Amino acid sequence: MKINPIVNNSDMNEAHRSVIVKLLQQKELCTRAEIAKLTGLTQASITKIVSSLIDMGIVLEVGSVKGEGNRRAIGLRLNSEENRVIGIKFSRWLIETGVFDISGKNYSRDSFEFDMNEDPAKVLSKLKSNIHEMLEKHKNIVAVGMAVPGPYLRQEGHIAIVTRMSKWHDVDFVKEFKDEFSRPFFIEQDANSGAMAEWWFGNHEKPMESLAYMLVGEGVGSGIVENEKLILGKLGTASEVGHMSIDVNGKRCECGNYGCLEMYCSAPVMLQRAKQEMPEIFSKKHEGRTREHEMIFEAARQGNKKALALLKEMARYISYGCVNLINAYNPDIIVIGDLMAKAGNLILEDIKNFTEERAIPELYEKTKIMISELEVDPTLYGAAAIATDRILRKPSEYLTKK
């Protein structure tokens, strides 16, 4: 993690602090000598920067550890427990919240459902109240991150198009949350958030230059991280794979395009098809939408031919998204997450096989495709990761000693 040259001294100091904090986030425990070796900074610079981070309450000394040449040295780690963030996943009918620390540890999770036709002001009011309660309960929260459905126009603060949620089109999320809390509030597209979660906490093989996260849930989207940074495009909507056309003669999507991928393999499409083709697999008692999706997967695992055929078709369409990501962005890895990912091995091998048939062979051979293995929903985890990433880029601005 070498330091890029920066002219301004203030910017340089902040960049050096950021690199060291991120290094400690990844390494968990490090000595000053190891940091100097990994960053290329001098021992004198490391000593000065680490002292300032200790004074800020960001870094802790944790006693003597074995250093180079078996010599004893003072170990350093992040003061993660005292620097926590709130993550929020805002989806089409469910809002999930969680408290995490800057090392990714999850302390609590909660959620509530809402009707997509409900007045957005009422839903947002309830969410704000929940966040205020969390901030009151957890005094060591340093930032809040929220993931919203894409395509999200970050400059304008609103979602360009969310299928089946027309009432939310004009909601300015930045205006709603910017000055609501005493902590910095960051907003990002859901798939971008998932990509950041996989990059920082996915435990993928290193070295890795680029990662694509494909969200296949209530909607379909993707986020790309390259060398620790999101690929965003001018308005923040780059890699919007859900609205790539896979059938120019297909049905018209709410975005204005025809035959968008989201219309063929999202969770609502799968659920609608399943209720038409195999209504017998659903219990009469309503158990919530997430449970209904699981009933389809359970039926497939028990050998239901219609369920297996439906999932195979979903896998084929998901593979078209993978092909587009491979040919357009050439990532090291594609991670599939959200509701459809819960099908796991029922769809993974088919996705790989269908993708291999259509992608450029040399690119496919160098791309790993997998289902997310994170225990926490990647988008929720990613909302926390977005907040963590932003504050770690400017630790002296956002993280202060308590």
BANU-745676 format. One record per residue: x, y, z of N, C-alpha, C in turn; residue in three letters. Coordinates in steps of 0.001 Angstrom, whole numbers, plus 500000, padded with zeros to 6 digits. Layout:
% BANU-745676
XYZXYZXYZALA;...
% end
This chain:
% BANU-745676
500850498813500000500000500000500000500888501239500000MET;501585501481498873502512502598498778501758503916498677LYS;502409504981499139501790506306499152502032507020497840ILE;500982507563497247501139508380496063501594509772496462ASN;502449510410495668502937511743496027501816512772496019PRO;501790513639497063500792514704497192501529515992497532ILE;501155517063496891501896518308497052501543519013498341VAL;500272519208498628499827519952499798500140519174501081ASN;500827519843502057501235519161503286500051518646504084ASN;498992519464504167497805519065504915497164517828504289SER;497042517872502954496483516721502242497379515498502404ASP;498686515719502399499624514615502541499478513948503899MET;499396514755504949499239514195506294497953513384506413ASN;496877513921505843495601513211505901495663511924505096GLU;496303511977503936496433510774503104497238509703503827ALA;498290510125504510499113509163505253498332508554506415HIS;497587509370507107496754508852508197495738507848507660ARG;495116508190506530494105507321505937494692505968505556SER;495866505980504948496506504730504520496819503847505728VAL;497320504460506796497674503682507983496428503108508649ILE;495369503894508734494124503409509337493552502253508515VAL;493550502387507194493026501315506342493903500067506423LYS;495208500275506564496108499144506717495803498375507998LEU;495565499110509076495222498473510346493863497789510270LEU;492974498338509462491668497708509283491825496335508632GLN;492748496232507699492954494976506982493833493995507754GLN;494839494520508438495810493658509119495397493313510547LYS;494527494108511130494039493930512500495099494277513547GLU;496319493735513405497387494018514369498686494235513603LEU;499395495320513928500602495674513195501567496395514129CYS;502851496359513793503840497161514517504200498373513669THR;504843499342514276505267500534513537506238500151512423ARG;507121499207512703508095498779511695507398498134510495ALA;506374497325510748505640496681509659504907497721508817GLU;504339498722509475503643499786508745504615500533507856ILE;505806500840508381506819501545507593507212500734506361ALA;507362499423506543507747498546505443506653498464504377LYS;505399498387504821504282498231503895503917499519503171LEU;504156500668503797503757501946503205504897502681502524THR;506142502349502910507278503073502351507583504364503069GLY;506856504669504136507113505867504944508285505617505895LEU;508928506698506305510051506565507229509544506260508638THR;510428505687509448510079505387510838509677506654511578GLN;510374507746511295510058509018511969508645509481511623ALA;508276509355510344506931509755509916505877508873510554SER;506145507559510588505194506625511188504979506963512656ILE;506056507224513374505959507554514798505071508776515016THR;505262509797514206504486511041514333503012510821513998LYS;502763510105512900501369509894512464500621508999513445ILE;501271507923513894500627507008514833500306507720516144VAL;501209508589516592500954509349517828499712510218517688SER;499552510842516520498370511693516304497099510844516267SER;497174509639515688496006508763515630495644508234517015LEU;496648507997517844496383507581519224495711508707519984ILE;496188509928519784495590511090520451494137511289520031ASP;493822510960518775492452511107518282491535509998518794MET;492123508945519366491310507829519833490983506837518743GLY;491747506864517635491488505981516506492310504706516602ILE;493519504815517151494447503693517234494805503431518695VAL;494996502151519025495387501744520376496697500973520341LEU;497516501159521369498676500303521588498212499108522417GLU;498620497903522010498089496699522662499187495815523250VAL;500279496422523694501313495647524357502364495127523414GLY;503217494257523939504368493766523191503994492575522308SER;504437492625521041504228491524520103505548491197519422VAL;505626490064518761506844489653518083506972490398516761LYS;508073491137516611508313491890515391509361491231514529GLY;510020492027513660511053491490512781512225490957513592GLU;512817489859513127513960489277513816513636488783515206GLY;512347488454515421511877487969516725512048488990517851ASN;512312490248517467512423491295518484511022491698518934ARG;510883492089520174509598492520520707509312493957520277ARG;508063494237519922507661495590519504506253495863520005ALA;505886497137520037504550497532520477503551497287519347ILE;502488496520519636501458496262518649500456497403518565GLY;499893497578517385498898498632517155497647498012516540LEU;496499498503516937495240498082516307494266499238516327ARG;493225499128515503492183500162515489491373500115516781LEU;490961501266517236490057501348518385488631501209517850ASN;488368500041517271487115499824516526485879499938517403SER;485953499381518623484775499347519499484234500740519803GLU;485108501727519824484690503092520157484419503937518927GLU;484485503326517753484200504039516507483268503174515667ASN;481969503362515860480969502533515202480169503345514180ARG;479538502618513262478714503258512239477362502554512169VAL;476375503274511688475054502695511429474944502440509933ILE;474502501242509561474231500921508170472736500770507964GLY;472243501266506844470807501196506528470627500678505109ILE;469817499653504965469454499160503637468005499542503363LYS;467818500375502353466480500822501959466108500079500690PHE;465127499184500772464689498444499586463219498747499313SER;462625498027498379461298498385497906460185498153498919ARG;460384497294499874459318497066500865459858496830502268TRP;461176496894502404461799496585503682462957497531503954LEU;463038498015505189464179498823505614464884498083506742ILE;466172497821506545466972497122507541468043498066508089GLU;468319497950509369469343498778509998470281497898510810THR;471504498373511002472468497625511799473553498532512335GLY;474139498143513451475265498865514034476519498023513842VAL;477557498632513277478819497955512998479958498828513526PHE;481133498211513738482281499059514026483127499185512762ASP;484184499995512815484940500292511602485813499126511148ILE;485811498036511895486483496810511449485490495817510856SER;484201496179510846483191495338510216482400494453511153GLY;482668494501512457481926493673513401480502494190513559LYS;479542493271513520478135493637513651477675493469515096ASN;477001494509515632476541494480517014475031494285517126TYR;474283494799516169472824494645516238472223494850514857SER;471021494257514663470287494431513408468792494515513702ARG;468090495262512877466646495399513031466053495705511658ASP;464731495637511543464086495916510261462613496223510457SER;462033496866509446460574497027509416460109497097507965PHE;458926496556507720458356496554506376457470497782506183GLU;457271498152504922456357499241504597455692498943503266PHE;454575499605503020453849499430501773454419500404500739ASP;454733499896499542455316500745498497454398501889498089MET;453096501731498348452142502801498006451926503786499147ASN;452590503532500280452464504408501444453126505750501167GLU;452681506783501844453259508119501705454734508067502114ASP;455655508417501214457077508379501549457428509169502806PRO;456732510286503042457025511121504209456834510334505508ALA;455819509480505562455561508689506769456651507631506970LYS;457058507001505877458110505980505967459419506609506430VAL;459759507749505848461006508429506208460975508928507646LEU;459804509372508093459669509833509471459947508702510456SER;459433507523510152459675506370511017461151505991511013LYS;461768506031509830463191505697509731464030506687510528LEU;463733507968510404464481508984511148464356508763512656LYS;463165508439513100462959508182514532463801506992514988SER;463837505947514156464644504770514490466126505120514592ASN;466604505944513673468022506327513690468340507164514920ILE;467440508084515254467649508907516460467731508020517704HIS;466887507006517762466922506072518904468249505316518955GLU;468740504913517801470016504192517744471171505091518173MET;471144506346517751472197507279518137472172507557519635LEU;470971507564520195470838507777521638471356506563522409GLU;471104505396521875471514504164522545473015503911522409LYS;473554504198521220474972503956520952475694505300520839HIS;476338505717521891476972507030521935478230507116521076LYS;478771505963520691480044505964519956479860505836518437ASN;478693506208517916478461506219516468479164507433515864ILE;479982507201514830480713508306514204480151508679512835VAL;479317507810512234478751508122510919477599507178510618ALA;476789507558509635475659506743509184475763506579507670VAL;475565505350507197475560505095505762474251504456505340GLY;473710504881504217472451504310503736472588503888502278MET;472105502688501974472092502173500612470673502254500066ALA;470528502848498883469206503012498265469206502339496895VAL;468026501942496394467961501300495076468493502223493989PRO;469088501625492972469603502412491859468687502318490643GLY;468992503131489631470105504072489554469875505317490418PRO;470846505575491314470766506712492230471613507861491687TYR;471003509013491502471707510190490981472301510965492149LEU;473570510731492429474179511275493641474234512801493637ARG;474351513425492465474411514882492416473060515519492732GLN;471997514812492408470653515351492607469971514788493850GLU;470512513704494404469988513156495652468754512294495516GLY;468359511959494293467165511123494162467412509946493230HIS;466505508970493288466610507769492472466006508050491099ILE;466741507707490044466272508004488691465028507200488348ALA;465070505912488658463917505063488390463978503848489306ILE;462895503613490033462789502394490838461491501723490425VAL;461612500605489740460409499932489252459458499621490400THR;458202499882490150457105499643491097457119500599492290ARG;457920501675492233457960502642493344457929504080492823MET;456920504380492010456866505689491361456769506844492359SER;456161506606493530456009507682494519457341508159495070LYS;458381507337494937459679507661495521460613508366494546TRP;460172508559493326461052509114492308461563510511492666HIS;460719511334493251461096512725493517461606512964494940ASP;461773511915495713462288512080497073463767512442497015VAL;464128513566497623465526514004497683466128513461498971ASP;466840512365498884467391511712500071468445512577500758PHE;469237513285499975470254514161500572469592515253501396VAL;468571515875500838467858516937501552467184516394502805LYS;466642515191502723465930514589503856466860514290505034GLU;468105513898504746468964513384505814470202514231506110PHE;470547515148505237471796515897505377471959516562506725LYS;470934517264507176471032518029508425470172517451509550ASP;469739516209509384468837515611510363469574515141511618GLU;470825514741511478471549514138512593472855514876512878PHE;473386514619514035474642515258514438475850514476513945SER;475632513437513147476711512640512579476677512771511061ARG;477822512622510402477822512662508931476987511522508367PRO;476258511817507304475327510856506699475712510668505234PHE;476003509426504839476432509136503481475415508230502791PHE;475152508511501512474171507739500746474840507162499512ILE;474546505902499225475124505252498047474110504285497452GLU;474283503999496176473441503016495492473642501646496126GLN;472571500842496203472638499564496913473692498602496366ASP;473783498462495047474762497536494477476188498024494723ALA;476402499333494675477723499887494994478089499581496440ASN;477103499685497317477339499376498728477729497915498904SER;477011497031498214477338495611498285478735495326497775GLY;479134496041496725480477495863496175481540496266497201ALA;481308497366497913482263497802498930482340496808500081MET;481207496231500460481198495233501530482022494011501128ALA;481829493558499893482584492403499425484075492721499317GLU;484400493935498898485803494323498747486520494329500100TRP;485884494949501104486541495106502401486394493888503302TRP;485237493225503248484960492188504243484701490801503649PHE;484824490648502341484473489394501689485520488305501776GLY;486691488619502306487756487620502485488109486924501168ASN;488181487720500080488528487169498775490041487112498599HIS;490462486261497687491892486081497450492538487380496980GLU;493692487678497538494476488835497130495744488317496438LYS;496359489088495502495943490428495129494707490414494225PRO;493931491468494297492710491577493514492583493039493089MET;492466493264491791492398494636491289490972495139491139GLU;490045494238490794488670494700490587487669493630490995SER;486540494084491508485467493195491958484137493756491493LEU;483280492878490971481927493265490584480939492570491514ALA;480021493337492053478957492764492877477659492881492093TYR;476999491763491881475731491753491140474604491491492118MET;473793492486492332472649492401493232471450491887492446LEU;470907490747492880469727490179492224468679489938493309VAL;467830490925493508466818490845494544465524491453494054GLY;465000492420494798463788493115494349464032493817493027GLU;465261494188492782465702494723491502466997494033491127GLY;467591494452490029468883493915489600469823495087489355VAL;471014495005489907471990496075489717473387495535489930GLY;474372496377489735475748495950489963476600497133490386SER;477660496814491100478636497811491514480021497276491232GLY;480947498146490832482306497736490505483286498503491390ILE;484168497764492062485256498389492814486565498051492113VAL;487352499070491860488657498866491243489702499565492088GLU;490653498778492604491719499321493453491155500212494557ASN;490200499673495309489591500291496491488557501376496178GLU;488387501750494915487463502836494588486332502344493696LYS;485131502883493940483977502551493111484103503202491739LEU;483708502474490706483564503069489379482165503670489323ILE;482073504985489187480786505661489355480197506255488081LEU;481029506736487165480487507461486028480148508888486420GLY;479670509663485487479416511088485720478380511337486808LYS;477271510585486798476191510812487759476145509761488866LEU;477087508814488820477121507786489856476363506529489509GLY;475995506352488240475150505208487856475867504214486943THR;477195504231486934477939503311486077477606501860486429ALA;477728500980485468477512499535485605476085499179486000SER;475108499928485515473700499654485847473210498496484997GLU;473658497296485356473400496105484546471919495733484512VAL;471158496102485521469738495755485564468936496361484448GLY;469438497483483895468717498143482803469471498041481481HIS;470324496997481378470888496642480081469877495760479365MET;469614496045478111468613495284477359469175493931476939SER;468437492865477239468824491528476770467839491026475722ILE;466826491859475422465851491505474381465293492808473817ASP;465808493218472670465403494513472103463927494531471736VAL;463324493362471606461901493278471282461058492908472502ASN;461669492967473678460970492588474894460015493646475397GLY;459464493378476573458513494319477166459208495633477512LYS;458417496701477516458981498002477865459111498125479376ARG;460283498540479815460569498737481234460162500155481642CYS;459966500370482931459618501705483431460715502719483156GLU;461941502243482899463039503170482613462945503722481197CYS;462102503114480350461952503552478968462579502606477966GLY;463464501743478445464126500771477573463229499540477377ASN;463635498659476494462891497435476243463731496218476622TYR;463086495226477223463760493975477527464889494090478533GLY;464745494932479565465792495091480576465965493804481385CYS;467196493512481767467514492301482512466645492166483759LEU;466386493268484445465606493244485689464225492639485496GLU;463701492698484271462364492194483996462336490676483823MET;463506490028483892463574488596483617464078487763484788TYR;464845488356485711465424487503486758465405488123488151CYS;464627489154488374464527489710489722463660488794490584SER;463745488961491895462971488128492815461458488252492597ALA;460911489470492362459469489564492108459033488790490858PRO;459875488804489825459548488060488606459508486559488902VAL;460520486077489634460550484664490004459318484289490827MET;458969485131491790457841484845492670456526484821491892LEU;456344485777490991455129485823490184454997484572489321GLN;456120484191488706456108482977487870455790481741488709ARG;456392481650489878456178480475490731454725480369491174ALA;454093481489491511452702481465491973451751481075490840LYS;452145481373489604451320480999488460451506479520488108GLN;452741479044488175453075477718487681453044476616488736GLU;453202476970490008453209475944491073452651476509492371MET;451409476957492349450806477559493546450764476607494732PRO;450858475321494469450741474322495536451918474356496516GLU;453046474980496149454215474959497051454124476025498141ILE;453159476941497996453043478020498970452020477656500043PHE;452377477942501291451448477684502385450319478703502333SER;449170478327502847448032479250502843448277480438503758LYS;448999480196504847449297481273505788450367482185505208LYS;450101483481505176451076484443504648452226484588505638HIS;453441484319505172454603484372506052455623485427505626GLU;455224486355504790456148487401504362456815487040503042GLY;457260488063502337457794487866500989459104487088500996ARG;459973487363501968461240486641502023460997485146502176THR;460048484786503026459721483376503246459161482741501970ARG;458399483473501191457847482934499951458950482578498961GLU;459986483421498901461112483105498019461798481821498487HIS;461947481682499798462601480495500348461797479230500049GLU;460460479369499956459626478207499634459948477673498241MET;460274478571497329460647478152495971461958477373496016ILE;462924477913496764464222477239496868464079475876497553PHE;463227475823498572463011474559499283462390473520498352GLU;461428473959497550460785473045496614461811472489495622ALA;462712473353495151463741472910494207464682471899494871ALA;465044472155496119465938471238496830465287469875497055ARG;463959469864497112463236468609497304462936467908495977GLN;463422468500494885463291467851493584462107468266492747GLY;461391469323493157460243469794492375460728470227490984ASN;460259469555489941460762469799488591460444471204488088LYS;459250471703488426458894473051487976459782474099488649LYS;460041473901489940460899474842490664462325474797490123ALA;462817473591489849464164473451489298464275474110487924LEU;463241473929487097463247474526485759463213476049485840ALA;462421476580486778462333478027486944463679478596487381LEU;464331477955488341465626478451488815466693478349487729LEU;466597477336486906467546477207485795467375478374484822LYS;466119478751484592465853479894483711466360481186484341GLU;466142481359485656466650482539486350468178482598486248MET;468826481430486397470289481362486310470772481780484921ALA;470029481375483899470419481741482529470391483249482336ARG;469346483906482845469269485357482703470324486068483558TYR;470561485565484748471610486148485585472958486042484873ILE;473168484939484165474429484763483439474605485828482358SER;473497486291481765473609487352480763474182488622481404TYR;473770488878482646474341490011483370475824489809483619GLY;476200488577483970477617488273484200478432488462482924CYS;477882488037481789478574488195480510478825489676480226VAL;477805490490480433477967491929480202479027492522481120ASN;479041492092482388480036492603483328481445492174482932LEU;481586490924482512482900490418482108483409491137480870ILE;482566491234479849483002491848478596483222493352478722ASN;482442494013479587482546495463479709483588495914480732ALA;483737495154481854484580495624482951485750494702483298TYR;485716493455482818486823492525483033487250492449484505ASN;486315492133485422486672492073486843487406490779487205PRO;488143490802488313488760489585488823487694488599489303ASP;486627489144489874485621488308490510484248488956490385ILE;483229488136490205481836488586490245481176487884491422ILE;480632488663492338479947488107493504478453488383493353VAL;477642487351493429476192487484493284475567487484494677ILE;474734488490494944474152488602496268472693489000496260GLY;472116489141497434470737489512497717469828488280497631ASP;468521488481497458467542487409497613467815486182496746LEU;468125486388495465468333485250494566469567484444494945MET;470521485088495613471745484384496011471467483301497051ALA;470316483411497731469975482406498735469685481039498107LYS;469532481006496798469375479733496094470697478966496062ALA;471804479680496235473121479064496350473481478153495190GLY;473850476911495505474303475957494495473203475530493526ASN;471954475848493844470867475534492921471010476313491613LEU;471681477459491680471820478285490477473272478546490075ILE;474216478388490990475591478820490720476226478108489534LEU;476152476781489490476805476051488400476182476389487053GLU;474853476548487033474196476936485777474639478331485344ASP;474755479252486296475225480603485967476612480535485332ILE;477506479742485932478856479605485390478832478995483986LYS;478051477944483809478016477261482513477444478151481417ASN;476332478826481717475729479722480723476662480890480406PHE;477360481404481422478286482521481211479446482084480331THR;479963480899480586481085480388479795480713480261478323GLU;479453479916478048479000479756476662479037481070475894GLU;478875482213476599478660483481475908479759484529476090ARG;480531484417477160481566485429477409482800485176476535ALA;483606486204476352484884486046475649485727485042476433ILE;486141483944475823486794482848476555487973483283477420PRO;488871484093476858490047484516477608489677485334478842GLU;488593486077478755488148486874479903487454485990480934LEU;486623485064480448485907484184481373486877483356482204TYR;487939482871481581488906482012482278489568482724483458GLU;489647484034483384490311484809484440489319485433485416LYS;488045485075485305487020485666486175486399484602487075THR;486418484834488363485773483924489310484338484395489536LYS;483390483470489493481985483797489770481568483023491011ILE;480972483705491966480600483044493213479369483691493838MET;478765482993494771477671483518495576478278484182496812ILE;477722485296497233478242485974498414478224485052499631SER;479315485075500397479422484257501598479352485090502872GLU;479054486379502740478940487230503925477737486798504758LEU;477899486773506066476805486379506958475736487461507038GLU;476158488709506922475221489833506929474908490203505489VAL;473669490597505215473279491032503878474317492019503333ASP;474904491740502146475963492601501627475574494068501466PRO;474307494334501128473899495724500954473851496452502291THR;473321495803503324473320496396504659474750496552505155LEU;475524495494505017476934495530505390477640496634504604TYR;477268496740503325477890497726502448477563499153502821GLY;476351499383503319476000500736503771476938501162504891ALA;477224500211505801478194500480506866479593500636506288ALA;479918499819505269481243499897504640481441501237503938ALA;480368501766503327480456503075502675480776504152503709ILE;480045504133504828480308505108505887481728504957506417ALA;482143503704506622483498503433507114484545503935506130THR;484344503628504858485310504040503827485451505557503774ASP;484325506264503839484374507738503754485105508344504953ARG;484824507837506146485469508441507316486941508039507419ILE;487297506845506906488697506443506960489539507180505934LEU;488894507753504932489631508567503976490002509924504588ARG;489222510359505589489521511619506279489376511417507785LYS;490244510597508361490087510236509778490132511413510735PRO;490973512400510471491060513526511414489821514400511366SER;489055514337510268487840515140510154486655514471510855GLU;486582513123510732485406512428511223485590511677512538TYR;486799511258512838487024510440514026487757511239515099LEU;487133511391516210487735512162517292487717511347518583THR;488650511667519460488753510937520731487541511244521589LYS;487018510180522226485840510351523075486261510416524507LYS;
% end
